[in-house]
Amino acid sequence: MQEGNCTLFGIGSTTGLTTIEYEPGLVKQDLAAMFDHFAPYGRPYAHNMTWGDDNGASHLRSSLMGTDLSIPFQSGSLILGTWQQIVFVDFDTRPRNRRVVVQLMGK
């Protein structure tokens, strides 16, 4: 395919997909600090009380980031900014097997 649209979808209600400049300061510190501010782990979320688990913050973080992306491509390449990279995040509090579905539409 030479041009069209690439759709990515993270399977799981505690996953996230975004584009970001993937560098240690932003990813490991600033992004983490933002999520710690808006949806910190360890709070008594209603989800945790309902299901007897500890991943209420994981679900909230996923809803803030979103689980899908749509990126155009042209000349067989994704159209991304110079430093823009696709990042998949698993917010859950325990290891899980995760998948990302990728669909290409175009010509």
N, CA, C and O atoms as a Tinker XYZ file with bonds, in Angstrom:
   428  protein
     1  N      0.843000   -1.184000    0.000000    73     2
     2  CA     0.000000    0.000000    0.000000    64     1     3
     3  C      0.884000    1.241000    0.000000    63     2     4     5
     4  O      1.925000    1.281000    0.655000    81     3
     5  N      0.468000    2.210000   -0.715000    73     3     6
     6  CA     1.256000    3.427000   -0.824000    64     5     7
     7  C      0.671000    4.594000   -0.043000    63     6     8     9
     8  O      1.415000    5.420000    0.485000    81     7
     9  N     -0.659000    4.672000    0.038000    73     7    10
    10  CA    -1.255000    5.770000    0.799000    64     9    11
    11  C     -2.580000    5.322000    1.376000    63    10    12    13
    12  O     -3.277000    4.477000    0.814000    81    11
    13  N     -2.912000    5.915000    2.517000    73    11    14
    14  CA    -4.148000    5.556000    3.187000    64    13    15
    15  C     -4.088000    5.900000    4.655000    63    14    16    17
    16  O     -3.511000    6.908000    5.061000    81    15
    17  N     -4.702000    5.034000    5.440000    73    15    18
    18  CA    -4.802000    5.278000    6.867000    64    17    19
    19  C     -4.454000    4.006000    7.634000    63    18    20    21
    20  O     -4.870000    2.907000    7.268000    81    19
    21  N     -3.690000    4.178000    8.696000    73    19    22
    22  CA    -3.327000    3.082000    9.596000    64    21    23
    23  C     -4.086000    3.288000   10.905000    63    22    24    25
    24  O     -3.970000    4.332000   11.547000    81    23
    25  N     -4.857000    2.282000   11.287000    73    23    26
    26  CA    -5.576000    2.332000   12.554000    64    25    27
    27  C     -4.941000    1.323000   13.495000    63    26    28    29
    28  O     -4.724000    0.168000   13.126000    81    27
    29  N     -4.644000    1.762000   14.710000    73    27    30
    30  CA    -4.081000    0.894000   15.737000    64    29    31
    31  C     -5.047000    0.858000   16.914000    63    30    32    33
    32  O     -5.614000    1.883000   17.292000    81    31
    33  N     -5.232000   -0.331000   17.495000    73    31    34
    34  CA    -6.143000   -0.478000   18.622000    64    33    35
    35  C     -5.521000   -1.415000   19.646000    63    34    36    37
    36  O     -5.200000   -2.562000   19.335000    81    35
    37  N     -5.351000   -0.919000   20.875000    73    35    38
    38  CA    -4.822000   -1.730000   21.964000    64    37    39
    39  C     -5.950000   -2.520000   22.602000    63    38    40    41
    40  O     -6.919000   -1.940000   23.093000    81    39
    41  N     -5.829000   -3.836000   22.598000    73    39    42
    42  CA    -6.876000   -4.677000   23.180000    64    41    43
    43  C     -6.649000   -4.757000   24.684000    63    42    44    45
    44  O     -5.609000   -5.229000   25.143000    81    43
    45  N     -7.620000   -4.296000   25.435000    73    43    46
    46  CA    -7.551000   -4.302000   26.891000    64    45    47
    47  C     -7.987000   -2.967000   27.453000    63    46    48    49
    48  O     -7.621000   -1.917000   26.925000    81    47
    49  N     -8.759000   -2.997000   28.508000    73    47    50
    50  CA    -9.304000   -1.762000   29.088000    64    49    51
    51  C     -8.332000   -1.051000   30.023000    63    50    52    53
    52  O     -8.693000   -0.077000   30.684000    81    51
    53  N     -7.099000   -1.544000   30.072000    73    51    54
    54  CA    -6.068000   -0.857000   30.864000    64    53    55
    55  C     -4.827000   -0.575000   30.009000    63    54    56    57
    56  O     -3.712000   -0.486000   30.524000    81    55
    57  N     -5.037000   -0.438000   28.711000    73    55    58
    58  CA    -3.939000   -0.128000   27.800000    64    57    59
    59  C     -4.074000    1.302000   27.294000    63    58    60    61
    60  O     -5.103000    1.947000   27.492000    81    59
    61  N     -3.031000    1.785000   26.643000    73    59    62
    62  CA    -3.070000    3.111000   26.046000    64    61    63
    63  C     -2.170000    3.191000   24.833000    63    62    64    65
    64  O     -1.142000    2.518000   24.758000    81    63
    65  N     -2.566000    4.019000   23.888000    73    63    66
    66  CA    -1.765000    4.292000   22.700000    64    65    67
    67  C     -1.701000    5.792000   22.496000    63    66    68    69
    68  O     -2.703000    6.491000   22.645000    81    67
    69  N     -0.535000    6.278000   22.158000    73    67    70
    70  CA    -0.382000    7.699000   21.888000    64    69    71
    71  C      0.836000    7.906000   20.992000    63    70    72    73
    72  O      1.581000    6.971000   20.700000    81    71
    73  N      1.018000    9.139000   20.570000    73    71    74
    74  CA     2.277000    9.509000   19.928000    64    73    75
    75  C      2.947000   10.516000   20.846000    63    74    76    77
    76  O      2.294000   11.363000   21.456000    81    75
    77  N      4.247000   10.405000   20.930000    73    75    78
    78  CA     4.996000   11.257000   21.851000    64    77    79
    79  C      6.454000   11.271000   21.406000    63    78    80    81
    80  O      6.892000   10.391000   20.665000    81    79
    81  N      7.184000   12.248000   21.852000    73    79    82
    82  CA     8.630000   12.213000   21.665000    64    81    83
    83  C      9.174000   11.251000   22.713000    63    82    84    85
    84  O      9.221000   11.580000   23.898000    81    83
    85  N      9.577000   10.084000   22.285000    73    83    86
    86  CA     9.983000    9.038000   23.215000    64    85    87
    87  C     11.405000    9.293000   23.697000    63    86    88    89
    88  O     12.376000    8.824000   23.104000    81    87
    89  N     11.499000   10.034000   24.764000    73    87    90
    90  CA    12.789000   10.297000   25.408000    64    89    91
    91  C     12.584000   10.177000   26.909000    63    90    92    93
    92  O     11.482000   10.425000   27.398000    81    91
    93  N     13.617000    9.803000   27.648000    73    91    94
    94  CA    13.470000    9.471000   29.067000    64    93    95
    95  C     12.778000   10.530000   29.929000    63    94    96    97
    96  O     11.948000   10.184000   30.771000    81    95
    97  N     13.097000   11.796000   29.739000    73    95    98
    98  CA    12.500000   12.824000   30.592000    64    97    99
    99  C     10.997000   12.900000   30.434000    63    98   100   101
   100  O     10.266000   12.959000   31.422000    81    99
   101  N     10.537000   12.899000   29.206000    73    99   102
   102  CA     9.103000   13.018000   28.951000    64   101   103
   103  C      8.362000   11.742000   29.298000    63   102   104   105
   104  O      7.340000   11.783000   29.983000    81   103
   105  N      8.864000   10.617000   28.836000    73   103   106
   106  CA     8.156000    9.357000   29.032000    64   105   107
   107  C      8.257000    8.855000   30.467000    63   106   108   109
   108  O      7.242000    8.506000   31.069000    81   107
   109  N      9.444000    8.815000   31.012000    73   107   110
   110  CA     9.642000    8.199000   32.325000    64   109   111
   111  C      9.347000    9.140000   33.486000    63   110   112   113
   112  O      9.103000    8.679000   34.601000    81   111
   113  N      9.363000   10.432000   33.251000    73   111   114
   114  CA     9.140000   11.359000   34.359000    64   113   115
   115  C      7.883000   12.187000   34.167000    63   114   116   117
   116  O      6.971000   12.120000   34.991000    81   115
   117  N      7.815000   12.967000   33.095000    73   115   118
   118  CA     6.704000   13.904000   32.925000    64   117   119
   119  C      5.369000   13.209000   32.696000    63   118   120   121
   120  O      4.368000   13.574000   33.312000    81   119
   121  N      5.345000   12.212000   31.818000    73   119   122
   122  CA     4.103000   11.502000   31.554000    64   121   123
   123  C      3.652000   10.743000   32.799000    63   122   124   125
   124  O      2.470000   10.747000   33.142000    81   123
   125  N      4.589000   10.100000   33.465000    73   123   126
   126  CA     4.265000    9.383000   34.702000    64   125   127
   127  C      3.742000   10.343000   35.768000    63   126   128   129
   128  O      2.791000   10.013000   36.477000    81   127
   129  N      4.342000   11.518000   35.892000    73   127   130
   130  CA     3.894000   12.507000   36.874000    64   129   131
   131  C      2.487000   12.992000   36.556000    63   130   132   133
   132  O      1.683000   13.207000   37.463000    81   131
   133  N      2.183000   13.166000   35.271000    73   131   134
   134  CA     0.843000   13.590000   34.888000    64   133   135
   135  C     -0.193000   12.544000   35.305000    63   134   136   137
   136  O     -1.230000   12.882000   35.877000    81   135
   137  N      0.093000   11.277000   35.015000    73   135   138
   138  CA    -0.862000   10.236000   35.397000    64   137   139
   139  C     -0.944000   10.071000   36.907000    63   138   140   141
   140  O     -2.024000    9.809000   37.436000    81   139
   141  N      0.170000   10.218000   37.610000    73   139   142
   142  CA     0.141000   10.153000   39.074000    64   141   143
   143  C     -0.723000   11.272000   39.648000    63   142   144   145
   144  O     -1.359000   11.095000   40.687000    81   143
   145  N     -0.749000   12.408000   38.985000    73   143   146
   146  CA    -1.569000   13.545000   39.440000    64   145   147
   147  C     -3.053000   13.282000   39.213000    63   146   148   149
   148  O     -3.865000   13.481000   40.117000    81   147
   149  N     -3.412000   12.836000   38.007000    73   147   150
   150  CA    -4.821000   12.681000   37.651000    64   149   151
   151  C     -5.433000   11.347000   38.070000    63   150   152   153
   152  O     -6.632000   11.289000   38.345000    81   151
   153  N     -4.657000   10.292000   38.127000    73   151   154
   154  CA    -5.182000    8.967000   38.477000    64   153   155
   155  C     -4.121000    8.176000   39.229000    63   154   156   157
   156  O     -3.559000    7.223000   38.689000    81   155
   157  N     -3.842000    8.563000   40.470000    73   155   158
   158  CA    -2.787000    7.878000   41.225000    64   157   159
   159  C     -3.194000    6.457000   41.633000    63   158   160   161
   160  O     -4.354000    6.181000   41.937000    81   159
   161  N     -2.207000    5.581000   41.627000    73   159   162
   162  CA    -2.435000    4.228000   42.146000    64   161   163
   163  C     -2.596000    4.317000   43.659000    63   162   164   165
   164  O     -2.094000    5.247000   44.290000    81   163
   165  N     -3.296000    3.348000   44.235000    73   163   166
   166  CA    -3.392000    3.263000   45.685000    64   165   167
   167  C     -4.580000    3.987000   46.307000    63   166   168   169
   168  O     -4.764000    3.925000   47.523000    81   167
   169  N     -5.382000    4.663000   45.510000    73   167   170
   170  CA    -6.579000    5.324000   46.053000    64   169   171
   171  C     -7.722000    4.316000   46.138000    63   170   172   173
   172  O     -7.710000    3.303000   45.438000    81   171
   173  N     -8.699000    4.586000   46.983000    73   171   174
   174  CA    -9.830000    3.654000   47.120000    64   173   175
   175  C    -10.883000    3.870000   46.018000    63   174   176   177
   176  O    -11.967000    4.388000   46.286000    81   175
   177  N    -10.563000    3.477000   44.797000    73   175   178
   178  CA   -11.497000    3.633000   43.682000    64   177   179
   179  C    -12.677000    2.676000   43.832000    63   178   180   181
   180  O    -12.528000    1.561000   44.332000    81   179
   181  N    -13.838000    3.125000   43.397000    73   179   182
   182  CA   -15.040000    2.286000   43.449000    64   181   183
   183  C    -14.830000    0.996000   42.653000    63   182   184   185
   184  O    -15.321000   -0.064000   43.044000    81   183
   185  N    -14.110000    1.085000   41.550000    73   183   186
   186  CA   -13.811000   -0.118000   40.759000    64   185   187
   187  C    -13.109000   -1.169000   41.617000    63   186   188   189
   188  O    -13.461000   -2.347000   41.568000    81   187
   189  N    -12.133000   -0.753000   42.388000    73   187   190
   190  CA   -11.393000   -1.690000   43.242000    64   189   191
   191  C    -12.304000   -2.339000   44.272000    63   190   192   193
   192  O    -12.199000   -3.536000   44.538000    81   191
   193  N    -13.194000   -1.547000   44.848000    73   191   194
   194  CA   -14.109000   -2.083000   45.855000    64   193   195
   195  C    -15.138000   -3.020000   45.220000    63   194   196   197
   196  O    -15.555000   -4.001000   45.835000    81   195
   197  N    -15.540000   -2.712000   43.993000    73   195   198
   198  CA   -16.524000   -3.547000   43.297000    64   197   199
   199  C    -15.942000   -4.898000   42.927000    63   198   200   201
   200  O    -16.596000   -5.925000   43.106000    81   199
   201  N    -14.720000   -4.907000   42.413000    73   199   202
   202  CA   -14.126000   -6.131000   41.888000    64   201   203
   203  C    -13.065000   -6.749000   42.790000    63   202   204   205
   204  O    -12.550000   -7.824000   42.481000    81   203
   205  N    -12.729000   -6.097000   43.893000    73   203   206
   206  CA   -11.744000   -6.652000   44.813000    64   205   207
   207  C    -10.345000   -6.685000   44.232000    63   206   208   209
   208  O     -9.542000   -7.549000   44.585000    81   207
   209  N    -10.044000   -5.739000   43.333000    73   207   210
   210  CA    -8.697000   -5.683000   42.769000    64   209   211
   211  C     -8.091000   -4.309000   43.037000    63   210   212   213
   212  O     -8.618000   -3.536000   43.837000    81   211
   213  N     -6.990000   -4.012000   42.368000    73   211   214
   214  CA    -6.282000   -2.757000   42.659000    64   213   215
   215  C     -5.983000   -1.940000   41.412000    63   214   216   217
   216  O     -5.091000   -1.093000   41.427000    81   215
   217  N     -6.724000   -2.186000   40.324000    73   215   218
   218  CA    -6.353000   -1.507000   39.083000    64   217   219
   219  C     -7.350000   -0.446000   38.610000    63   218   220   221
   220  O     -7.454000   -0.184000   37.412000    81   219
   221  N     -8.070000    0.156000   39.530000    73   219   222
   222  CA    -8.976000    1.243000   39.171000    64   221   223
   223  C     -8.242000    2.386000   38.484000    63   222   224   225
   224  O     -8.737000    2.945000   37.505000    81   223
   225  N     -7.072000    2.733000   38.988000    73   223   226
   226  CA    -6.279000    3.796000   38.367000    64   225   227
   227  C     -5.868000    3.408000   36.950000    63   226   228   229
   228  O     -5.778000    4.266000   36.072000    81   227
   229  N     -5.619000    2.125000   36.725000    73   227   230
   230  CA    -5.229000    1.652000   35.395000    64   229   231
   231  C     -6.331000    1.917000   34.375000    63   230   232   233
   232  O     -6.054000    2.336000   33.251000    81   231
   233  N     -7.571000    1.674000   34.763000    73   231   234
   234  CA    -8.708000    1.915000   33.882000    64   233   235
   235  C     -8.877000    3.411000   33.608000    63   234   236   237
   236  O     -9.155000    3.807000   32.476000    81   235
   237  N     -8.713000    4.226000   34.622000    73   235   238
   238  CA    -8.827000    5.674000   34.439000    64   237   239
   239  C     -7.720000    6.202000   33.532000    63   238   240   241
   240  O     -7.973000    7.042000   32.668000    81   239
   241  N     -6.511000    5.719000   33.722000    73   239   242
   242  CA    -5.389000    6.155000   32.889000    64   241   243
   243  C     -5.635000    5.763000   31.428000    63   242   244   245
   244  O     -5.351000    6.536000   30.514000    81   243
   245  N     -6.155000    4.578000   31.226000    73   243   246
   246  CA    -6.473000    4.141000   29.870000    64   245   247
   247  C     -7.519000    5.046000   29.230000    63   246   248   249
   248  O     -7.404000    5.404000   28.058000    81   247
   249  N     -8.529000    5.409000   29.996000    73   247   250
   250  CA    -9.575000    6.268000   29.431000    64   249   251
   251  C     -9.044000    7.671000   29.132000    63   250   252   253
   252  O     -9.514000    8.322000   28.199000    81   251
   253  N     -8.075000    8.138000   29.912000    73   251   254
   254  CA    -7.467000    9.443000   29.636000    64   253   255
   255  C     -6.609000    9.409000   28.372000    63   254   256   257
   256  O     -6.663000   10.332000   27.559000    81   255
   257  N     -5.831000    8.365000   28.208000    73   255   258
   258  CA    -4.938000    8.284000   27.054000    64   257   259
   259  C     -5.675000    7.821000   25.807000    63   258   260   261
   260  O     -5.433000    8.332000   24.713000    81   259
   261  N     -6.564000    6.866000   25.965000    73   259   262
   262  CA    -7.247000    6.274000   24.821000    64   261   263
   263  C     -6.530000    5.019000   24.361000    63   262   264   265
   264  O     -5.335000    4.844000   24.601000    81   263
   265  N     -7.278000    4.149000   23.696000    73   263   266
   266  CA    -6.734000    2.859000   23.287000    64   265   267
   267  C     -6.553000    2.737000   21.775000    63   266   268   269
   268  O     -6.244000    1.657000   21.272000    81   267
   269  N     -6.745000    3.842000   21.051000    73   267   270
   270  CA    -6.625000    3.748000   19.597000    64   269   271
   271  C     -5.946000    4.977000   19.006000    63   270   272   273
   272  O     -5.926000    6.055000   19.600000    81   271
   273  N     -5.393000    4.774000   17.820000    73   271   274
   274  CA    -4.752000    5.846000   17.049000    64   273   275
   275  C     -5.109000    5.669000   15.592000    63   274   276   277
   276  O     -5.354000    4.555000   15.128000    81   275
   277  N     -5.135000    6.751000   14.892000    73   275   278
   278  CA    -5.314000    6.736000   13.452000    64   277   279
   279  C     -4.224000    7.616000   12.854000    63   278   280   281
   280  O     -4.129000    8.801000   13.173000    81   279
   281  N     -3.403000    7.032000   11.982000    73   279   282
   282  CA    -2.256000    7.750000   11.417000    64   281   283
   283  C     -2.268000    7.574000    9.899000    63   282   284   285
   284  O     -2.302000    6.447000    9.403000    81   283
   285  N     -2.240000    8.679000    9.166000    73   283   286
   286  CA    -2.185000    8.548000    7.710000    64   285   287
   287  C     -0.807000    8.078000    7.253000    63   286   288   289
   288  O      0.194000    8.277000    7.941000    81   287
   289  N     -0.776000    7.453000    6.078000    73   287   290
   290  CA     0.513000    7.111000    5.475000    64   289   291
   291  C      0.506000    7.497000    4.003000    63   290   292   293
   292  O     -0.534000    7.515000    3.344000    81   291
   293  N      1.683000    7.801000    3.520000    73   291   294
   294  CA     1.859000    8.234000    2.140000    64   293   295
   295  C      3.206000    7.719000    1.654000    63   294   296   297
   296  O      4.164000    7.661000    2.424000    81   295
   297  N      3.284000    7.351000    0.404000    73   295   298
   298  CA     4.511000    6.773000   -0.168000    64   297   299
   299  C      4.996000    5.578000    0.658000    63   298   300   301
   300  O      6.198000    5.343000    0.779000    81   299
   301  N      4.040000    4.826000    1.226000    73   299   302
   302  CA     4.369000    3.627000    1.992000    64   301   303
   303  C      4.894000    3.866000    3.393000    63   302   304   305
   304  O      5.324000    2.921000    4.055000    81   303
   305  N      4.871000    5.131000    3.873000    73   303   306
   306  CA     5.392000    5.443000    5.214000    64   305   307
   307  C      4.359000    6.210000    6.036000    63   306   308   309
   308  O      3.588000    7.012000    5.509000    81   307
   309  N      4.365000    5.941000    7.337000    73   307   310
   310  CA     3.497000    6.701000    8.233000    64   309   311
   311  C      3.900000    8.169000    8.216000    63   310   312   313
   312  O      5.085000    8.495000    8.145000    81   311
   313  N      2.920000    9.042000    8.281000    73   311   314
   314  CA     3.200000   10.482000    8.307000    64   313   315
   315  C      3.264000   10.911000    9.771000    63   314   316   317
   316  O      2.245000   11.192000   10.402000    81   315
   317  N      4.478000   10.952000   10.287000    73   315   318
   318  CA     4.736000   11.340000   11.672000    64   317   319
   319  C      5.728000   12.493000   11.684000    63   318   320   321
   320  O      6.518000   12.655000   10.754000    81   319
   321  N      5.680000   13.289000   12.740000    73   319   322
   322  CA     6.648000   14.364000   12.905000    64   321   323
   323  C      8.043000   13.799000   13.135000    63   322   324   325
   324  O      8.205000   12.607000   13.394000    81   323
   325  N      9.035000   14.654000   13.040000    73   323   326
   326  CA    10.432000   14.242000   13.153000    64   325   327
   327  C     10.691000   13.413000   14.410000    63   326   328   329
   328  O     11.364000   12.385000   14.333000    81   327
   329  N     10.179000   13.828000   15.546000    73   327   330
   330  CA    10.444000   13.148000   16.810000    64   329   331
   331  C      9.238000   12.362000   17.316000    63   330   332   333
   332  O      9.282000   11.784000   18.402000    81   331
   333  N      8.182000   12.340000   16.543000    73   331   334
   334  CA     6.934000   11.694000   16.957000    64   333   335
   335  C      7.026000   10.189000   16.770000    63   334   336   337
   336  O      7.344000    9.703000   15.685000    81   335
   337  N      6.742000    9.458000   17.840000    73   335   338
   338  CA     6.791000    8.002000   17.808000    64   337   339
   339  C      5.529000    7.432000   18.433000    63   338   340   341
   340  O      4.919000    8.058000   19.300000    81   339
   341  N      5.148000    6.261000   17.996000    73   339   342
   342  CA     3.974000    5.575000   18.527000    64   341   343
   343  C      4.394000    4.856000   19.805000    63   342   344   345
   344  O      5.404000    4.154000   19.832000    81   343
   345  N      3.608000    5.040000   20.856000    73   343   346
   346  CA     3.920000    4.431000   22.148000    64   345   347
   347  C      2.700000    3.654000   22.644000    63   346   348   349
   348  O      1.586000    4.177000   22.672000    81   347
   349  N      2.929000    2.404000   23.033000    73   347   350
   350  CA     1.905000    1.560000   23.642000    64   349   351
   351  C      2.214000    1.460000   25.131000    63   350   352   353
   352  O      3.359000    1.224000   25.515000    81   351
   353  N      1.202000    1.638000   25.963000    73   351   354
   354  CA     1.390000    1.591000   27.413000    64   353   355
   355  C      0.421000    0.576000   28.008000    63   354   356   357
   356  O     -0.761000    0.555000   27.663000    81   355
   357  N      0.923000   -0.254000   28.893000    73   355   358
   358  CA     0.066000   -1.153000   29.675000    64   357   359
   359  C      0.053000   -0.613000   31.098000    63   358   360   361
   360  O      1.052000   -0.707000   31.812000    81   359
   361  N     -1.070000   -0.052000   31.506000    73   359   362
   362  CA    -1.177000    0.566000   32.826000    64   361   363
   363  C     -1.495000   -0.427000   33.935000    63   362   364   365
   364  O     -1.465000   -0.057000   35.109000    81   363
   365  N     -1.795000   -1.661000   33.602000    73   363   366
   366  CA    -2.293000   -2.593000   34.617000    64   365   367
   367  C     -1.264000   -2.845000   35.712000    63   366   368   369
   368  O     -0.073000   -2.585000   35.541000    81   367
   369  N     -1.746000   -3.352000   36.831000    73   367   370
   370  CA    -0.906000   -3.561000   38.014000    64   369   371
   371  C     -0.330000   -4.967000   38.085000    63   370   372   373
   372  O      0.393000   -5.300000   39.025000    81   371
   373  N     -0.646000   -5.786000   37.102000    73   371   374
   374  CA    -0.066000   -7.128000   37.051000    64   373   375
   375  C      0.232000   -7.470000   35.601000    63   374   376   377
   376  O     -0.387000   -6.919000   34.690000    81   375
   377  N      1.176000   -8.377000   35.384000    73   375   378
   378  CA     1.537000   -8.740000   34.003000    64   377   379
   379  C      0.359000   -9.366000   33.259000    63   378   380   381
   380  O     -0.395000  -10.164000   33.816000    81   379
   381  N      0.221000   -8.992000   32.007000    73   379   382
   382  CA    -0.806000   -9.553000   31.134000    64   381   383
   383  C     -0.222000   -9.677000   29.732000    63   382   384   385
   384  O      0.714000   -8.962000   29.374000    81   383
   385  N     -0.776000  -10.583000   28.950000    73   383   386
   386  CA    -0.425000  -10.659000   27.534000    64   385   387
   387  C     -1.272000   -9.637000   26.802000    63   386   388   389
   388  O     -2.494000   -9.630000   26.944000    81   387
   389  N     -0.642000   -8.779000   26.026000    73   387   390
   390  CA    -1.346000   -7.702000   25.331000    64   389   391
   391  C     -1.124000   -7.822000   23.832000    63   390   392   393
   392  O     -0.105000   -8.334000   23.368000    81   391
   393  N     -2.111000   -7.333000   23.090000    73   391   394
   394  CA    -2.008000   -7.299000   21.641000    64   393   395
   395  C     -2.457000   -5.937000   21.143000    63   394   396   397
   396  O     -3.288000   -5.268000   21.756000    81   395
   397  N     -1.887000   -5.551000   20.018000    73   395   398
   398  CA    -2.310000   -4.343000   19.313000    64   397   399
   399  C     -2.739000   -4.772000   17.919000    63   398   400   401
   400  O     -1.984000   -5.428000   17.201000    81   399
   401  N     -3.951000   -4.399000   17.543000    73   399   402
   402  CA    -4.454000   -4.694000   16.207000    64   401   403
   403  C     -4.075000   -3.523000   15.303000    63   402   404   405
   404  O     -4.246000   -2.361000   15.673000    81   403
   405  N     -3.561000   -3.839000   14.122000    73   403   406
   406  CA    -3.195000   -2.826000   13.137000    64   405   407
   407  C     -3.970000   -3.121000   11.856000    63   406   408   409
   408  O     -3.903000   -4.226000   11.318000    81   407
   409  N     -4.703000   -2.121000   11.378000    73   407   410
   410  CA    -5.422000   -2.250000   10.114000    64   409   411
   411  C     -4.985000   -1.140000    9.180000    63   410   412   413
   412  O     -4.870000    0.021000    9.575000    81   411
   413  N     -4.744000   -1.517000    7.933000    73   411   414
   414  CA    -4.378000   -0.547000    6.908000    64   413   415
   415  C     -5.498000   -0.464000    5.886000    63   414   416   417
   416  O     -6.007000   -1.477000    5.407000    81   415
   417  N     -5.863000    0.751000    5.570000    73   415   418
   418  CA    -6.862000    0.992000    4.537000    64   417   419
   419  C     -6.282000    1.987000    3.557000    63   418   420   421
   420  O     -5.731000    3.011000    3.961000    81   419
   421  N     -6.396000    1.703000    2.297000    73   419   422
   422  CA    -5.875000    2.625000    1.299000    64   421   423
   423  C     -5.620000    1.929000   -0.014000    63   422   424   425
   424  O     -6.238000    0.921000   -0.356000    81   423
   425  N     -4.692000    2.503000   -0.727000    73   423   426
   426  CA    -4.361000    1.912000   -2.039000    64   425   427
   427  C     -2.855000    1.809000   -2.207000    63   426   428
   428  O     -2.379000    1.340000   -3.240000    81   427
